[in-house]
Amino acid sequence: MIAKVMRGQDTLGLLKYLYGPGSANEHTDPHQVAAWRTLGVPDPGRTPEADLGVLARRLDRFVRPQVRRHVWHCAIRVAPTDRPLTDPEWEQVARRLASAGGVAPLGDERACRWVAVRHDGPQSHHIHLLATLARQDDTNPDIHNDALRLRQECRRLEDELGLRPTSASDNTSAPSPTRGETEKALREGRERPSRAVLERLARRAAATARAEEGFFAALGEGGALLRLRESAAGAVTGYALALPGDVAPDGQPVWFSGGSLAPDLSLPRVRSRFADAPPVPAPVHEGGPWAGLTRAVRAQGELWGPWGAGARASGVAALSDALTLAAATAPPSVAGAVGAAERDWSHAGRPPVRASATVAAARLREAARALAAADPQALGDEDACREAVREITSMVGQVAHWYRDRGWAPQERAAELAREHLVQVAGAGAGEDNTLTLTM
């Protein structure tokens, strides 16, 4: 659950947006789920003849004319994979977050006036909290550090309602596409926002390349616009990507730095992938690229028990590259499930601990690169692919157990979601949690 706070000064204008169709007709059945009091608050979503102007005036009743930016607006959404909450559950969320944000502490009858409007659409389930920053006792509300307090309350609500946990402050979560980015993609007829398209392109380019030059070349071949950042001495210190045709109002491309796509796609983190890469490709396993991947993943699993946290983090990062390229090259009959596992795995590939390079991780990355370089006919062996996926599923189970043991809930949840997809390919019983006998 994510809560994002914004400030404004037009109560009526925001109400018109909240109860309207949305900028891209994305508002489905907008209606109130809670308000500062239970009776006498108009709800245009349920009573068409209700006047938005009346509701705005009631919300603004205690706002002093000289006060600017008196509208406190908090958008609260659950993850796309979470179940839709009921109206009573959203009411609980609204009251708890209005209290945590400082606009309406629970039990305070003289707090700010507010309403919570629910929106359900194809992309997300969410509510909007609109409050006017003027308490009914003519004092100012305490909204200091509201973002931090909202975050803490969201995490408590996730646990109580059984929702997907959001990341703690460990700098491992990747930014999700904003609402504006998603709506822009829909208006332009694109299936996914630019951020999501570029993130996958950069991830596959990084997993495939053996050196920085190959990484940048793969980005261009994938269709992205590339801009390099250089120091005064001419050294490349970063990069940014844009999709052709995705432009800002001024007509310039919309750029995304590598680190803004995901923490492990910043240039220093991408460069770390190449540290142990051989200058030329290693020989492909005699049984083919899938057999080579199977052997490399199995070697990781056999070493997992005695490894320390840094070596495990290195193995997890290499497994991420293997899963990325397995999804890109899997036979059509299993590609959908492996691709879904790759998408859900993303956060699981970034444990909050510094990686230390291992030979096994380097070999796993090289086995994954062999998939990307292989002849398509060599990749069509479905049985060999399923065997590789069985090994990946087993290691994903080990990783999930480690995360559970360390209390890294967001990473654990991502690993478990990925494992659910992989089991469809690997078969029942694959990757069952047999890690209790290992040294944790």
GULUMZA-141389 format. One record per atom (N, C-alpha, C): x, y, z. Coordinates in steps of 0.02 Angstrom, whole numbers, padded with zeros to 5 digits, always signed. Example, Ala and Ser with C-alpha at 12.3 -4.5 7.8 and 13.67 -1.06 7.14 Angstrom:
! residues 2
+00660-00284+00390/+00615-00225+00390/+00660-00165+00390/+00642-00112+00354/+00684-00053+00357/+00645+00002+00394/
END
This chain:
! residues 440
+00043-00059+00000/+00000+00000+00000/+00044+00062+00000/+00028+00108-00045/+00068+00168-00051/+00022+00229-00042/+00045+00277-00002/+00009+00339+00009/+00052+00397-00014/+00027+00437-00060/+00064+00494-00088/+00026+00558-00073/+00060+00606-00041/+00028+00669-00020/+00044+00724-00070/-00007+00763-00087/+00000+00822-00129/-00036+00881-00096/-00018+00942-00115/-00050+01001-00087/-00078+01044-00143/-00134+01078-00129/-00165+01121-00179/-00207+01174-00145/-00247+01210-00185/-00286+01265-00157/-00355+01270-00187/-00377+01220-00225/-00442+01223-00258/-00483+01162-00237/-00522+01169-00184/-00561+01112-00159/-00612+01090-00211/-00649+01137-00240/-00701+01119-00288/-00670+01086-00350/-00614+01113-00374/-00582+01085-00433/-00560+01013-00422/-00533+00999-00363/-00512+00930-00348/-00573+00884-00343/-00627+00908-00312/-00687+00867-00307/-00715+00851-00376/-00714+00900-00421/-00738+00887-00489/-00698+00832-00523/-00632+00833-00511/-00590+00780-00539/-00605+00713-00507/-00611+00711-00440/-00621+00648-00405/-00687+00615-00423/-00738+00655-00434/-00804+00627-00451/-00816+00624-00526/-00768+00648-00565/-00775+00646-00637/-00749+00581-00667/-00747+00577-00733/-00726+00515-00767/-00651+00505-00766/-00613+00556-00746/-00540+00551-00748/-00515+00577-00815/-00450+00589-00819/-00422+00617-00880/-00422+00568-00938/-00427+00502-00922/-00428+00451-00975/-00484+00401-00962/-00540+00425-00933/-00597+00383-00917/-00577+00324-00872/-00529+00337-00827/-00505+00282-00785/-00542+00277-00718/-00587+00326-00704/-00623+00324-00641/-00687+00282-00649/-00689+00226-00613/-00746+00182-00616/-00783+00186-00549/-00848+00204-00552/-00890+00207-00492/-00860+00248-00436/-00843+00312-00447/-00816+00352-00391/-00870+00365-00339/-00854+00353-00277/-00902+00364-00222/-00865+00368-00156/-00898+00399-00107/-00868+00406-00041/-00867+00340-00003/-00813+00329+00033/-00810+00272+00079/-00805+00297+00151/-00790+00361+00161/-00784+00388+00229/-00782+00464+00224/-00797+00497+00281/-00794+00569+00285/-00785+00589+00357/-00778+00655+00369/-00763+00678+00437/-00820+00665+00485/-00881+00655+00457/-00937+00634+00499/-00980+00587+00458/-01020+00548+00492/-01058+00495+00457/-01123+00519+00426/-01150+00576+00448/-01214+00600+00422/-01206+00671+00394/-01246+00686+00344/-01250+00754+00319/-01194+00774+00271/-01157+00725+00245/-01103+00741+00198/-01126+00719+00128/-01137+00765+00082/-01161+00745+00015/-01111+00698-00020/-01138+00649-00056/-01096+00603-00095/-01122+00601-00166/-01095+00643-00211/-01118+00644-00281/-01110+00577-00316/-01068+00533-00290/-01061+00468-00321/-01120+00422-00309/-01157+00434-00257/-01215+00392-00241/-01281+00431-00246/-01276+00497-00244/-01335+00540-00250/-01322+00590-00306/-01343+00573-00367/-01326+00615-00425/-01347+00688-00417/-01401+00701-00380/-01423+00770-00374/-01382+00809-00322/-01337+00776-00286/-01295+00811-00237/-01251+00862-00273/-01243+00919-00241/-01207+00976-00271/-01135+00976-00248/-01088+00971-00296/-01017+00973-00278/-00999+01039-00244/-01031+01093-00265/-01017+01158-00234/-01034+01158-00161/-01090+01127-00143/-01110+01123-00072/-01057+01085-00033/-01035+01027-00060/-00984+00988-00026/-00920+01027-00018/-00900+01063-00070/-00839+01103-00065/-00845+01157-00012/-00902+01190-00008/-00910+01243+00042/-00909+01215+00113/-00937+01156+00122/-00936+01125+00189/-00865+01105+00209/-00827+01080+00161/-00758+01063+00176/-00717+01125+00191/-00732+01181+00157/-00693+01243+00166/-00720+01287+00223/-00767+01263+00260/-00802+01304+00310/-00754+01341+00357/-00701+01310+00379/-00657+01341+00429/-00591+01366+00399/-00586+01367+00333/-00525+01390+00301/-00524+01466+00300/-00470+01495+00324/-00463+01568+00325/-00446+01593+00255/-00476+01648+00232/-00467+01671+00163/-00395+01682+00142/-00353+01703+00189/-00284+01719+00171/-00239+01657+00165/-00265+01599+00183/-00224+01538+00182/-00219+01510+00111/-00158+01497+00089/-00147+01467+00023/-00129+01393+00032/-00142+01355-00021/-00125+01283-00022/-00154+01247+00039/-00219+01259+00049/-00252+01230+00107/-00279+01160+00095/-00273+01134+00033/-00300+01068+00017/-00245+01016+00026/-00259+00968+00069/-00214+00911+00081/-00244+00851+00045/-00208+00825-00005/-00234+00773-00048/-00187+00713-00044/-00214+00656-00024/-00175+00595-00015/-00206+00539-00058/-00168+00514-00107/-00190+00458-00148/-00162+00394-00117/-00205+00345-00106/-00186+00283-00072/-00206+00224-00117/-00157+00183-00135/-00171+00128-00180/-00139+00064-00155/-00171+00008-00172/-00142-00057-00158/-00108-00083-00221/-00067-00134-00213/-00031-00163-00270/-00079-00196-00319/-00063-00197-00383/-00107-00230-00433/-00121-00303-00417/-00074-00336-00381/-00084-00406-00364/-00125-00416-00301/-00140-00363-00265/-00181-00369-00204/-00254-00377-00222/-00291-00407-00176/-00364-00413-00185/-00396-00344-00178/-00453-00333-00212/-00489-00270-00202/-00516-00266-00130/-00506-00212-00097/-00533-00203-00030/-00607-00185-00034/-00644-00203+00018/-00714-00185+00022/-00721-00112+00045/-00780-00084+00036/-00791-00015+00059/-00778-00007+00134/-00802-00054+00177/-00785-00047+00249/-00710-00050+00263/-00674-00091+00224/-00601-00093+00234/-00569-00028+00212/-00592+00000+00156/-00565+00064+00135/-00583+00119+00185/-00642+00114+00216/-00659+00163+00268/-00609+00160+00325/-00592+00098+00346/-00542+00090+00399/-00476+00120+00378/-00455+00106+00317/-00392+00133+00292/-00394+00210+00293/-00449+00239+00268/-00454+00312+00265/-00449+00344+00334/-00486+00317+00382/-00485+00346+00449/-00416+00339+00482/-00385+00281+00472/-00319+00270+00502/-00267+00317+00471/-00270+00327+00405/-00220+00370+00373/-00234+00444+00383/-00298+00462+00388/-00314+00532+00405/-00286+00548+00474/-00288+00499+00519/-00261+00509+00586/-00185+00511+00584/-00155+00463+00548/-00082+00461+00544/-00053+00523+00512/-00088+00550+00462/-00064+00611+00428/-00071+00674+00470/-00111+00671+00523/-00119+00728+00568/-00178+00772+00552/-00217+00756+00499/-00273+00799+00483/-00335+00783+00524/-00341+00722+00547/-00400+00702+00585/-00383+00646+00634/-00349+00662+00690/-00334+00610+00739/-00397+00574+00763/-00391+00510+00771/-00450+00470+00792/-00479+00497+00857/-00544+00505+00858/-00578+00529+00918/-00578+00605+00927/-00546+00641+00882/-00542+00714+00887/-00600+00744+00847/-00652+00768+00881/-00711+00794+00848/-00701+00863+00818/-00646+00896+00834/-00633+00964+00808/-00577+00964+00756/-00564+00906+00727/-00509+00901+00678/-00530+00931+00611/-00487+00924+00562/-00501+00950+00495/-00560+00911+00463/-00593+00943+00416/-00645+00909+00378/-00614+00873+00318/-00641+00815+00302/-00610+00775+00249/-00661+00726+00220/-00647+00703+00160/-00686+00649+00129/-00637+00601+00096/-00659+00538+00088/-00619+00487+00053/-00661+00461-00005/-00636+00466-00066/-00672+00446-00126/-00636+00386-00157/-00675+00334-00171/-00647+00272-00199/-00650+00273-00275/-00596+00248-00305/-00592+00237-00377/-00571+00165-00391/-00606+00131-00435/-00585+00065-00457/-00578+00067-00533/-00520+00047-00557/-00509+00046-00629/-00470-00015-00649/-00456-00023-00713/-00420-00082-00736/-00349-00085-00712/-00320-00028-00695/-00250-00027-00675/-00240-00033-00599/-00288-00008-00559/-00276-00008-00487/-00341+00003-00450/-00339-00013-00386/-00392+00002-00339/-00363+00051-00288/-00397+00108-00279/-00369+00158-00236/-00422+00206-00211/-00403+00246-00161/-00446+00300-00136/-00406+00365-00136/-00443+00420-00133/-00413+00486-00125/-00441+00517-00061/-00396+00539-00018/-00415+00577+00041/-00407+00651+00025/-00460+00688+00033/-00458+00761+00025/-00475+00792+00092/-00430+00832+00119/-00442+00867+00182/-00425+00940+00173/-00461+00983+00210/-00444+01054+00210/-00406+01068+00275/-00349+01101+00268/-00303+01109+00325/-00325+01167+00370/-00382+01157+00401/-00408+01206+00450/-00450+01167+00500/-00425+01161+00560/-00464+01125+00611/-00527+01164+00630/-00575+01129+00656/-00639+01160+00673/-00637+01197+00740/-00578+01198+00772/-00570+01241+00832/-00526+01302+00815/-00518+01315+00748/-00482+01373+00723/-00407+01370+00739/-00379+01309+00744/-00307+01301+00752/-00280+01262+00692/-00215+01258+00687/-00184+01224+00631/-00171+01150+00647/-00180+01106+00599/-00166+01035+00611/-00091+01022+00613/-00072+00969+00646/-00002+00949+00650/+00012+00898+00595/+00036+00922+00538/+00051+00876+00482/+00126+00869+00471/+00165+00888+00521/+00238+00881+00515/+00256+00807+00507/+00300+00792+00460/+00322+00723+00446/+00263+00678+00427/+00213+00707+00393/+00155+00666+00376/+00173+00608+00330/+00220+00617+00284/+00238+00563+00238/+00267+00503+00275/+00310+00516+00323/+00340+00462+00362/+00288+00426+00404/+00244+00465+00435/+00192+00433+00477/+00143+00392+00434/+00127+00417+00374/+00083+00380+00329/+00116+00315+00307/+00179+00317+00293/+00215+00257+00272/+00213+00204+00327/+00225+00225+00388/+00225+00178+00444/+00155+00148+00453/+00103+00188+00447/+00035+00163+00455/+00016+00117+00397/+00039+00133+00337/+00025+00089+00279/+00055+00020+00291/+00113+00016+00318/+00144-00048+00329/+00107-00088+00382/+00080-00053+00433/+00039-00089+00482/-00025-00115+00450/-00056-00074+00407/-00117-00095+00373/-00104-00153+00325/-00047-00153+00292/-00030-00210+00248/-00030-00275+00287/-00001-00274+00344/+00003-00334+00385/-00066-00355+00409/-00106-00307+00431/-00173-00323+00458/-00221-00348+00403/-00215-00320+00343/-00262-00336+00290/-00236-00389+00242/-00176-00414+00254/-00148-00466+00212/-00129-00441+00142/-00103-00380+00138/-00084-00350+00074/-00010-00361+00061/+00008-00351-00003/+00078-00358-00022/+00119-00305+00015/+00172-00325+00050/+00211-00275+00088/+00253-00232+00042/+00255-00168+00058/+00299-00123+00022/+00368-00125+00054/+00416-00099+00018/+00485-00103+00041/+00496-00058+00101/+00536-00084+00147/+00562-00041+00200/+00613+00007+00169/+00639+00051+00209/+00686+00100+00182/+00755+00069+00173/+00760+00023+00125/+00823-00010+00113/+00850+00005+00043/+00818+00052+00008/+00841+00074-00058/+00843+00018-00109/+00797-00030-00104/+00796-00086-00151/+00735-00085-00197/+00685-00045-00181/+00624-00047-00222/+00633-00005-00285/+00602-00028-00339/+00604+00009-00402/+00543+00053-00408/+00550+00114-00433/+00492+00158-00441/+00441+00127-00489/+00378+00128-00470/+00325+00105-00515/+00306+00162-00563/+00279+00146-00621/+00255+00199-00665/+00204+00243-00628/+00208+00308-00637/+00161+00353-00606/+00093+00348-00641/+00042+00375-00608/-00024+00375-00639/-00022+00413-00706/+00014+00468-00707/+00019+00507-00769/+00052+00468-00825/+00104+00429-00808/+00139+00389-00858/+00092+00334-00885/+00054+00303-00839/+00008+00250-00860/-00048+00278-00904/-00076+00335-00884/-00130+00364-00923/-00105+00388-00991/-00044+00413-00994/-00016+00435-01058/-00008+00376-01105/+00015+00319-01079/+00023+00259-01121/-00045+00237-01149/-00097+00240-01107/-00164+00219-01130/-00189+00266-01184/-00179+00331-01175/-00201+00380-01225/-00167+00369-01292/-00104+00350-01289/-00065+00342-01351/-00068+00271-01379/-00108+00228-01348/-00117+00161-01374/-00059+00114-01361/-00019+00129-01311/+00037+00084-01293/+00016+00039-01235/+00036-00024-01238/+00016-00072-01188/+00046-00057-01119/+00108-00032-01119/+00142-00020-01055/+00174+00049-01055/+00181+00080-00997/+00214+00145-00993/+00287+00140-01014/+00315+00195-01035/+00384+00197-01057/+00432+00171-01004/+00420+00189-00942/+00465+00168-00888/+00470+00091-00885/+00413+00057-00891/+00413-00016-00888/+00447-00047-00949/+00435-00018-01008/+00468-00043-01069/+00543-00035-01065/+00566+00023-01043/+00638+00036-01040/+00672-00004-00985/+00636-00016-00930/+00665-00056-00876/+00680-00127-00900/+00633-00156-00937/+00645-00225-00962/+00700-00225-01014/+00700-00175-01058/+00752-00172-01109/+00821-00167-01077/+00828-00122-01028/+00893-00113-00995/+00913-00176-00957/+00865-00209-00925/+00881-00270-00887/+00906-00325-00933/+00874-00334-00989/+00896-00386-01036/+00962-00369-01068/+00973-00305-01083/+01037-00285-01111/+01094-00297-01061/+01081-00280-00998/+01132-00290-00946/+01147-00364-00935/+01096-00406-00938/+01106-00477-00927/+01143-00509-00985/+01135-00483-01045/+01165-00512-01105/+01237-00491-01115/+01253-00428-01099/+01318-00400-01116/+01374-00427-01072/+01435-00427-01098/+01495-00445-01060/+01537-00383-01043/+01521-00328-01075/+01560-00266-01064/+01514-00207-01075/+01537-00149-01052/+01497-00088-01055/+01478-00070-01126/+01525-00078-01173/+01511-00061-01242/+01454-00104-01270/+01455-00168-01252/+01401-00212-01275/+01334-00194-01245/+01335-00170-01183/+01274-00149-01150/+01243-00090-01186/+01283-00039-01201/+01257+00020-01235/+01234+00002-01306/+01271-00042-01339/+01251-00063-01407/+01184-00099-01406/+01174-00142-01355/+01111-00179-01350/+01052-00133-01337/+01063-00080-01299/+01010-00032-01287/+00988+00001-01353/+01036+00021-01393/+01019+00051-01457/+00986+00003-01504/+01010-00060-01506/+00979-00110-01549/+00909-00126-01527/+00895-00118-01461/+00828-00130-01436/+00779-00075-01452/+00803-00020-01481/+00758+00034-01502/+00755+00094-01456/+00797+00096-01404/+00795+00152-01357/+00840+00208-01381/+00822+00270-01363/+00867+00327-01370/+00914+00326-01310/+00978+00338-01321/+01028+00334-01268/+01063+00400-01260/+01070+00422-01198/+01107+00483-01182/+01156+00467-01127/+01220+00481-01138/+01272+00467-01088/+01288+00530-01049/+01302+00521-00985/+01325+00577-00943/+01400+00568-00932/+01437+00622-00943/+01510+00619-00938/+01535+00670-00887/+01591+00651-00857/+01625+00697-00811/+01665+00749-00850/+01693+00796-00814/+01734+00847-00847/+01794+00816-00882/+01816+00759-00857/+01874+00725-00888/+01853+00681-00946/+01789+00677-00961/+01766+00638-01017/+01747+00566-01000/+01749+00547-00937/+01730+00479-00917/+01654+00473-00913/+01628+00418-00936/+01556+00406-00933/+01536+00389-00861/+01491+00428-00833/+01470+00419-00764/+01397+00398-00756/+01360+00396-00811/+01290+00376-00807/+01259+00375-00875/+01196+00353-00877/+01160+00350-00941/+01086+00362-00929/+01052+00380-00983/+00980+00390-00980/+00950+00363-01044/+00887+00339-01039/+00853+00309-01096/+00786+00345-01108/+00764+00343-01170/+00698+00369-01189/+00672+00326-01246/+00606+00323-01250/+00574+00288-01306/+00561+00337-01363/+00577+00319-01424/+00561+00363-01480/+00486+00378-01482/+00469+00441-01489/+00399+00461-01491/+00369+00480-01425/+00402+00462-01369/+00377+00481-01303/+00409+00548-01285/+00370+00601-01292/+00398+00668-01284/+00360+00707-01231/+00393+00755-01202/+00363+00801-01154/+00325+00856-01191/+00287+00898-01156/+00251+00952-01190/+00294+00997-01232/+00359+01003-01215/+00403+01045-01254/+00431+01010-01315/+00410+00947-01327/+00432+00910-01385/+00497+00872-01375/+00527+00877-01316/+00590+00842-01303/+00576+00772-01277/+00621+00724-01289/+00611+00656-01264/+00605+00654-01188/+00566+00606-01163/+00559+00596-01091/+00613+00546-01070/+00663+00570-01033/+00721+00530-01016/+00713+00498-00947/+00739+00437-00941/+00741+00402-00877/+00813+00379-00865/+00842+00400-00809/+00909+00375-00793/+00905+00301-00775/+00961+00266-00781/+00961+00195-00764/+00939+00182-00693/+00965+00222-00645/+00947+00212-00576/+00874+00227-00561/+00842+00269-00602/+00771+00283-00591/+00726+00227-00618/+00754+00183-00660/+00716+00125-00683/+00716+00070-00630/+00773+00059-00598/+00781+00011-00543/+00849+00022-00513/+00857+00011-00448/+00922+00024-00416/+00979-00016-00447/+00965-00078-00469/+01019-00119-00496/+01033-00105-00570/+01000-00054-00599/+01013-00034-00667/+01052+00032-00672/+01075+00058-00615/+01121+00115-00618/+01186+00092-00651/+01223+00138-00680/+01283+00117-00717/+01334+00081-00673/+01348+00104-00611/+01395+00066-00570/+01372-00006-00556/+01306-00015-00545/+01282-00083-00532/+01284-00126-00595/+01270-00096-00653/+01275-00133-00715/+01348-00153-00728/+01394-00107-00715/+01464-00123-00725/+01487-00181-00682/+01459-00188-00622/+01480-00242-00578/+01465-00311-00608/+01416-00315-00653/+01401-00378-00687/+01458-00401-00731/+01498-00353-00756/+01550-00370-00804/+01617-00386-00771/+01621-00379-00705/+01685-00386-00671/+01718-00453-00683/+01679-00507-00683/+01708-00573-00691/+01689-00606-00757/+01665-00567-00804/+01645-00595-00869/+01708-00611-00910/+01711-00670-00940/+01769-00685-00983/+01768-00641-01045/+01827-00626-01074/+01829-00583-01133/+01794-00613-01193/+01792-00680-01196/+01757-00714-01250/+01708-00763-01218/+01655-00782-01254/+01606-00827-01224/+01637-00893-01202/+01615-00918-01145/+01636-00984-01123/+01603-01037-01167/+01633-01096-01173/+01604-01149-01214/+01534-01167-01190/+01488-01178-01237/+01421-01199-01219/+01423-01271-01194/+01384-01287-01144/+01381-01355-01117/+01366-01404-01173/+01396-01462-01169/+01388-01511-01223/+01315-01533-01232/+01276-01526-01180/+01205-01543-01185/+01161-01487-01211/+01192-01429-01225/+01154-01373-01250/+01148-01318-01198/+01123-01258-01218/+01121-01201-01172/+01076-01212-01112/+01020-01247-01120/+00977-01260-01062/+01011-01305-01012/+01046-01356-01037/+01082-01400-00992/+01137-01362-00955/+01170-01316-00989/+01221-01275-00956/+01191-01232-00901/+01133-01204-00913/+01100-01165-00862/+01080-01209-00803/+01054-01268-00817/+01035-01314-00764/+01094-01329-00718/+01151-01344-00748/+01211-01360-00709/+01233-01301-00668/+01233-01241-00696/+01257-01181-00661/+01211-01164-00602/+01146-01169-00612/+01099-01155-00556/+01107-01207-00501/+01115-01271-00521/+01123-01324-00472/+01186-01312-00429/+01239-01288-00461/+01301-01273-00424/+01289-01218-00373/+01249-01169-00391/+01232-01116-00343/+01196-01146-00283/+01146-01188-00296/+01108-01218-00242/+01150-01260-00195/+01199-01295-00223/+01241-01338-00181/+01287-01298-00136/+01304-01237-00156/+01348-01194-00116/+01310-01149-00068/+01244-01146-00075/+01204-01097-00039/+01212-01102+00037/+01210-01162+00064/+01212-01171+00137/+01272-01138+00170/+01333-01153+00149/+01392-01124+00183/+01407-01052+00165/+01374-01024+00115/+01389-00956+00094/+01367-00905+00147/+01404-00849+00150/+01383-00792+00190/+01335-00748+00152/+01313-00693+00184/+01262-00650+00154/+01286-00618+00089/+01350-00596+00087/+01375-00564+00027/+01377-00610-00033/+01399-00673-00022/+01401-00721-00076/+01331-00740-00098/+01285-00745-00051/+01216-00760-00069/+01186-00704-00111/+01200-00642-00092/+01175-00585-00131/+01202-00587-00202/+01265-00606-00210/+01294-00612-00276/+01258-00667-00316/+01244-00723-00283/+01208-00777-00317/+01138-00757-00337/+01104-00719-00294/+01037-00696-00309/+01037-00650-00370/+01086-00604-00373/+01090-00559-00430/+01102-00597-00495/+01145-00649-00492/+01157-00690-00551/+01095-00729-00571/+01058-00753-00520/+00996-00789-00535/+00946-00742-00569/+00946-00678-00550/+00902-00630-00583/+00917-00626-00657/+00981-00623-00675/+00999-00620-00746/+00979-00685-00781/+00988-00741-00747/+00968-00805-00777/+00894-00808-00791/+00854-00784-00743/+00782-00784-00752/+00761-00735-00807/+00794-00678-00811/+00780-00629-00863/+00790-00659-00933/+00846-00693-00943/+00860-00720-01009/+00823-00785-01022/+00806-00822-00970/+00764-00881-00980/+00695-00860-01004/+00669-00805-00977/+00604-00780-00999/+00606-00756-01071/+00663-00728-01092/+00669-00701-01160/+00678-00756-01212/+00700-00816-01192/+00717-00868-01240/+00678-00933-01232/+00633-00937-01183/+00597-00999-01170/+00552-01018-01229/+00540-01082-01240/+00493-01103-01293/+00424-01073-01281/+00386-01061-01334/+00321-01027-01327/+00274-01060-01277/+00277-01126-01271/+00230-01162-01227/+00239-01144-01153/+00299-01121-01134/+00312-01104-01064/+00332-01032-01054/+00339-00994-01109/+00365-00926-01105/+00320-00881-01062/+00254-00891-01065/+00209-00848-01027/+00220-00853-00952/+00226-00915-00927/+00235-00925-00855/+00304-00901-00833/+00356-00915-00873/+00423-00893-00854/+00427-00816-00856/+00394-00786-00906/+00394-00713-00909/+00358-00682-00849/+00303-00713-00827/+00267-00688-00768/+00311-00694-00706/+00349-00750-00702/+00394-00759-00645/+00448-00705-00645/+00475-00689-00705/+00526-00637-00709/+00499-00571-00684/+00438-00552-00704/+00410-00488-00683/+00398-00486-00608/+00372-00540-00580/+00358-00539-00508/+00421-00545-00466/+00473-00575-00494/+00536-00585-00458/+00573-00519-00445/+00564-00468-00486/+00607-00409-00489/+00635-00387-00421/+00593-00373-00372/+00617-00349-00307/+00656-00402-00270/+00641-00465-00282/+00677-00519-00248/+00750-00521-00268/+00766-00492-00326/+00835-00492-00349/+00878-00438-00317/+00850-00401-00269/+00887-00346-00238/+00884-00351-00162/+00919-00399-00132/+00920-00402-00058/+00959-00342-00030/+00940-00319+00030/+00972-00260+00059/+01039-00277+00092/+01085-00305+00053/+01151-00322+00079/+01200-00318+00020/+01261-00297+00034/+01311-00289-00019/+01334-00357-00044/+01336-00365-00110/+01357-00427-00140/+01433-00432-00142/+01459-00493-00135/+01530-00506-00144/+01537-00558-00199/+01578-00544-00249/+01582-00586-00309/+01603-00657-00293/+01574-00705-00329/+01591-00775-00322/+01601-00805-00392/+01640-00857-00395/+01651-00891-00459/+01586-00922-00483/+01547-00951-00436/+01485-00983-00455/+01436-00934-00487/+01433-00872-00460/+01388-00822-00488/+01411-00802-00558/+01477-00795-00568/+01503-00778-00634/+01486-00833-00685/+01492-00896-00664/+01476-00951-00709/+01402-00954-00725/+01360-00936-00676/+01289-00935-00690/+01271-00881-00740/+01302-00823-00732/+01289-00769-00780/+01312-00790-00850/+01368-00824-00854/+01392-00844-00920/+01346-00896-00951/+01319-00941-00910/+01270-00990-00936/+01207-00955-00961/+01188-00901-00926/+01129-00863-00948/+01144-00827-01014/+01204-00799-01021/+01222-00765-01083/+01221-00814-01142/+01238-00877-01128/+01238-00927-01182/+01168-00937-01209/+01116-00928-01167/+01047-00932-01192/+01035-00878-01243/+01055-00816-01226/+01042-00760-01271/+01079-00766-01337/+01137-00800-01336/+01177-00805-01397/+01163-00869-01437/+01122-00914-01411/+01111-00979-01442/+01067-00974-01504/+01076-01022-01548/+01033-01030-01606/+00962-01046-01583/+00911-01015-01611/+00842-01028-01589/+00824-01102-01588/+00851-01142-01634/+00835-01212-01635/+00861-01248-01572/+00917-01224-01546/+00945-01254-01486/+00905-01237-01424/+00863-01186-01429/+00823-01165-01371/+00753-01196-01371/+00737-01233-01423/+00669-01259-01429/+00657-01324-01392/+00707-01351-01357/+00700-01413-01320/+00660-01400-01256/+00595-01414-01258/+00552-01398-01201/+00571-01437-01139/+00588-01501-01147/+00607-01541-01089/+00669-01513-01054/+00718-01493-01094/+00779-01464-01066/+00764-01398-01030/+00719-01359-01060/+00699-01296-01028/+00664-01309-00961/+00619-01357-00960/+00583-01372-00898/+00632-01396-00844/+00683-01434-00863/+00732-01456-00814/+00770-01397-00784/+00788-01349-00827/+00821-01289-00802/+00775-01250-00755/+00712-01245-00774/+00664-01209-00731/+00655-01244-00664/+00659-01311-00663/+00655-01347-00599/+00711-01326-00552/+00771-01320-00580/+00828-01299-00538/+00819-01227-00515/+00795-01184-00560/+00782-01114-00541/+00730-01111-00486/+00677-01151-00493/+00624-01152-00443/+00651-01173-00375/+00694-01223-00375/+00723-01246-00312/+00764-01192-00279/+00804-01156-00319/+00845-01103-00290/+00802-01044-00267/+00749-01029-00304/+00704-00976-00283/+00674-00993-00214/+00659-01057-00203/+00634-01078-00137/+00686-01066-00083/+00749-01080-00097/+00802-01067-00049/+00808-00992-00034/+00805-00953-00087/+00810-00880-00078/+00752-00854-00036/+00691-00877-00050/+00633-00855-00012/+00639-00873+00061/+00666-00933+00076/+00676-00953+00145/+00726-00908+00180/+00780-00890+00144/+00829-00844+00173/+00797-00777+00189/+00758-00751+00143/+00725-00687+00155/+00678-00692+00215/+00641-00746+00220/+00596-00755+00276/+00634-00757+00342/+00692-00790+00340/+00734-00795+00400/+00761-00728+00421/+00776-00684+00372/+00804-00618+00387/+00751-00565+00397/+00688-00581+00385/+00635-00532+00393/+00630-00482+00338/+00653-00499+00277/+00649-00455+00219/+00584-00470+00182/+00529-00445+00208/+00463-00464+00184/+00451-00447+00110/+00467-00386+00086/+00453-00372+00016/+00490-00419-00031/+00553-00433-00016/+00591-00479-00059/+00562-00550-00054/+00543-00571+00006/+00515-00638+00014/+00450-00645-00027/+00408-00595-00022/+00344-00597-00058/+00356-00602-00134/+00403-00562-00159/+00418-00564-00231/+00444-00633-00252/+00487-00663-00211/+00513-00729-00227/+00457-00781-00227/+00412-00777-00180/+00357-00825-00177/+00310-00818-00237/+00297-00755-00257/+00255-00745-00316/+00288-00775-00378/+00353-00764-00386/+00389-00792-00443/+00387-00868-00441/+00395-00896-00383/+00396-00969-00376/+00329-00999-00397/+00274-00965-00382/+00208-00991-00401/+00203-01000-00477/+00231-00953-00514/+00230-00959-00587/+00277-01014-00611/+00336-01018-00581/+00385-01067-00603/+00362-01138-00592/+00325-01150-00538/+00300-01217-00524/+00254-01241-00580/+00220-01195-00613/+00177-01215-00669/+00217-01247-00725/+00279-01224-00733/+00323-01251-00785/+00361-01312-00760/+00386-01306-00698/+00429-01359-00671/+00391-01421-00652/+00327-01413-00634/+00287-01470-00613/+00276-01470-00538/+00224-01504-00516/+00206-01506-00445/+00264-01535-00405/+00276-01505-00346/+00328-01530-00302/+00396-01498-00313/+00405-01464-00370/+00470-01433-00384/+00482-01375-00337/+00543-01370-00314/+00562-01312-00273/+00528-01309-00206/+00504-01365-00180/+00473-01364-00114/+00525-01343-00063/+00502-01315-00008/+00547-01287+00041/+00584-01342+00078/+00642-01361+00050/+00683-01412+00082/+00746-01382+00111/+00745-01317+00126/+00805-01283+00147/+00814-01283+00223/+00768-01314+00260/+00773-01313+00333/+00835-01351+00357/+00860-01396+00316/+00918-01434+00336/+00983-01397+00322/+00978-01340+00287/+01039-01303+00270/+01058-01257+00328/+01121-01238+00328/+01144-01191+00378/+01121-01121+00358/+01079-01091+00398/+01052-01026+00381/+01092-00973+00420/
END
